[in-house]
């Protein structure tokens, strides 16, 4: 199978190199200024393409790993988009974080053009992407998932089928709401502990030995103790984007968003203060009494 990828960023670069090196698949990627350095990919035979249509012309499977729904929609349905040149039977695997309603629309367009569409958003971080150990939440037809399983296996530890098309993105937004919410709450608590001159290691140990033990604590611990933000290179702006998507999904369903409102307002304040490109662990610093919030 000839695989294409659009979005060779922090997560997409890891996906691309594992599809190429671990999976042994022929790879094409969209040439884009937002890509991470692609010298390694090219040195192992990957080919750059100028437009999504060029990707569609050449590839049997196309992986999308971009910021959100506007980018996905432009890639699928925009000028020189995928549907303009899709080969019959081509499968689009959308690993982005997107709105479920948009996913259903894009899926319908791809199916009308003779292709198949599954949503397969990722959990875990850029490190796991590089190591080929991502987890995917896959929505769509089981038979389509089976067709792409060899490709997905090259960059994942698990690819769970969670329901029909759109359910992958729905569950990803629920996941990120909980994950970002935990980390925002924890960052505020860590800041208060620091303001009170509590030893950061003691703070972490107390939480880890009790009700605060969690993946969120594990991810923020390097920053709380050593000021190392690189273990979670996920920007506050992206976290706020995901919270906005969660809000849209929840409002469409008539669900309550009382807690989500507070988390979203907190992240929005950080973005408005000019800290959108800071990583989520740096909320600890921003929450300090002498911080920016």
C-alpha positions, -999 to +999 in steps of 0.1 A: +000+000+000+011+035-008+005+057+022+001+095+023+002+118+053-009+154+056+005+171+087+041+162+095+041+182+128+050+171+163+027+141+162+026+135+124+064+133+121+064+103+144+036+087+125+053+092+092+087+078+102+071+047+117+049+041+086+081+044+065+107+027+087+087+002+109+059-005+084+080-005+053+053+013+033+058+037+004+052+072+018+042+105+003+037+137+024+023+171+018+050+197+016+040+224+041+058+251+061+043+237+093+061+204+089+089+192+112+122+187+094+117+160+068+153+152+058+151+118+075+119+109+057+132+119+023+165+100+029+145+068+034+125+073+002+095+095+012+082+119-015+069+154-011+037+164-028+025+200-035-012+196-029-037+172-012-049+163-047-014+151-056-015+129-024-049+115-034-037+107-069-008+086-056-020+070-024-042+041-013-044+054+023-042+090+034-036+099+071-046+134+083-028+148+113-037+185+114-049+210+139-087+208+137-118+208+116-112+239+095-079+224+083-094+190+077-123+205+057-098+225+035-077+194+029-107+172+020-130+196+002-110+228-006-093+238-038-071+209-049-085+189-020-085+151-017-120+146-031-110+163-063-086+135-072-095+106-050-090+071-064-119+046-059-114+027-027-089+051-011-092+052+027-089+085+046-077+081+082-084+113+102-061+113+132-068+150+139-089+163+168-121+175+151-158+182+156-179+150+151-204+169+129-177+180+106-163+145+105-197+131+093-198+157+066-163+150+054-170+113+055-201+117+033-181+137+007-153+111+006-178+083+002-196+102-026-162+104-043-157+066-041-135+065-010-139+055+027-134+076+058-126+067+094-118+090+123-089+078+144-078+105+168-048+099+190-042+097+227-007+099+242+021+124+233+047+132+207+072+108+224+048+079+219+043+090+183+081+089+178+083+055+194+054+041+175+032+036+206+002+058+200-033+048+209-061+054+185-099+058+190-113+046+158-148+054+145-162+039+113-169+007+095-151-024+110-142-037+075-125-005+067-105-006+099-094-041+091-081-029+057-059-002+072-048-022+103-014-031+089-006+006+085-020+016+119+000-012+135+032+005+123+027+035+146+004+024+174+003+002+204-035+000+203-062+010+178-096+005+195-128+005+175-152+027+195-182+029+173-195+043+140-179+073+122-177+103+144-175+084+177-137+085+176-137+123+176-165+124+201-146+102+226-114+121+219-131+154+229-144+137+261-109+123+268-093+157+263-119+175+284-110+152+313-073+152+306-070+190+301-093+196+330-072+174+354-040+191+343-055+226+347-067+218+382-034+202+391-014+232+378-034+255+400-028+233+430+009+230+423+011+268+420-006+273+454+018+247+469+048+266+455+035+299+467+033+283+502+069+271+499+059+234+500+087+212+487+076+202+451+087+166+456+067+163+488+037+178+470+040+152+442+046+123+466+015+132+486-007+133+455+008+101+440+002+082+473-034+093+474-063+105+453-042+127+431-024+097+414-031+100+377-016+103+342-021+141+346+002+141+377+028+119+358+028+143+329+031+175+350+056+161+376+088+169+355+077+206+353+066+208+389+099+194+402+124+205+376+108+230+354+110+206+325+081+213+301+093+191+272+076+159+285+043+174+274+048+196+243+011+205+240+003+242+238-022+261+259-038+274+226-043+238+214-058+229+248-082+258+245-091+248+210-100+213+222-121+228+250-139+249+224-147+218+204-159+201+235-182+230+242-196+229+207-203+191+210-218+194+245-241+223+235-253+205+205-262+176+228-278+198+254-253+187+280-243+208+311-209+225+308-206+241+343-171+227+350-160+230+314-169+267+314-144+273+342-116+254+325-122+271+292-123+305+308-090+298+325-073+287+293-088+316+274-073+340+299-038+325+294-042+328+256-055+364+259-025+372+280-002+361+252+007+326+265-010+305+239+022+290+227+034+280+262+030+244+270+002+232+293+027+223+322+036+260+322+002+268+336+019+261+370+040+292+365+012+313+352-009+304+382+017+316+407+009+348+427+036+367+407+027+349+375+008+363+345-027+352+356 
